[in-house]
Amino acid sequence: MLTTDSVISRGLRPHLRIGMGAGEDRRKVIDSAEAAQRTGHGAVTIYDDPVEMARDLRDGRIDAAVRGDLDSNDAMSAVREAFGVPKVLRAAFMKPEGGRLFLLAPVGVDEGWTVPEKVELARLCAATVRRLGVEPVIGMMSGGRSSDKGRMAEVDRTIDDALQALSILAEDGLRAKDVQILIEDAVKDCDVIIAPDGISGNLIFRTLHFLGGGVAMGAPVLNIDRVYIDTSRAKASYVDSVALAAALADERDRAIRPPRV
């Protein structure tokens, strides 16, 4: 089972080089960098330029990157340019108050609207969770209960799409189940939750984090071959995001380069 403690423990890699972006609240970023280094979660380099950080990540000058409080549009644009992807796919590690940690996708409003996108997100999320030592259970959501079929065409579409995606994932050998609209049950035993679409996923994220007091450790970019953690500027500290970046960083992929000075 995923836990914040297991992720933080797995991220105890003081030798890893972690980049973190600084925007308007530079003091928070500096404090987070110093605290992360004290706790052994990597040697943190602070970047003012999102393009430089994305390129250094691509070229192996750093082992992982954390957005920090860089502007979101600038940071994601830099990632798209550096890694040559037309769209950035993200999933957010969430922990509801009193609940368990899970990976939520999609969280971008334009993501997860088709069956192929749902399947791709589920596969990428499963691979991410496996890097943390857990064989995931995937919960596929839809816009209603099965008994709601026939009430509205749009609800019917989400139910049909979820079942089709589950059939494909079963062929992949992934442990995935139909959780319908019952997120309150899904969070009890699912390590990955796929929302019906990007708008509902974004609303789940915002409700849990901003209204419900849930922990948002960070949102890994799923469709690049390096570790980049997107973060909310509303976070009081980025230490847990640095720990997540270090936990996901694959030391086998490290380029042998001198440290930045």
Secondary structure by P-SEA (a helix, b strand, c coil): cccaaaaaaaaccccbbbbbbbccaaaaaaaaaaaaaaacccbbbbbccaaaaaaaaaaccccccccccccaaaaaaaaaaaacccccccccccccccbbbbbbccccccccccaaaaaaaaaaaaaaaaaaccbbbbbbbcccccccccccaaaaaaaaaaaaaaaaaaaacccccccccaaaaaaacccbbbcccaaaaaaaaaaacccccccccccccccccbbbbbbbcccccaaaaaaaaaaaccccccccccccc
